[in-house]
């Protein structure tokens, strides 16, 4: 099945999903945020086929989410490191994690938790805020679609 091309869509969500919309890409970013850097570590953690992992890593590098650099231990290997663009996806992953906590886990079911490293406390729930600081509900938000000339 041919993949629909969305990289020129005027929809922010469609364009974003074109780049990071498959679960492997977001799981790779999640692991990179946790400090994973080597191909073999990604493969071991995710249990993904090598050819699929190679394709996802290449796409993430091509999109500027990861970059390749010489291994930090001086070996001949290369490591995958998040760019600023890649690190900015942490907010997306936190939002997905908090949504899953609310809707996909029973209250007594064990689940990973995101913890503030310094205070050792769970993160505050992300909220949508207007430019003036007001908290917004879904009904308070509308979409402005650009007009075609």
Secondary structure, 3 states (H helix, E strand, C coil): CCCCCCCCCCCHHHHHHHHHCCHHHHHHHHHHHCCCCCHHHHHHHHCCCHHHHHHHHHHHHHCCCEEEEECCCCCCCEEEEECHHHHCCHHHHHHHHHHHHHHCCCCCCCCCCCECCCCCCECCCCCEECCCCCEECHHHCCCCCCCCC
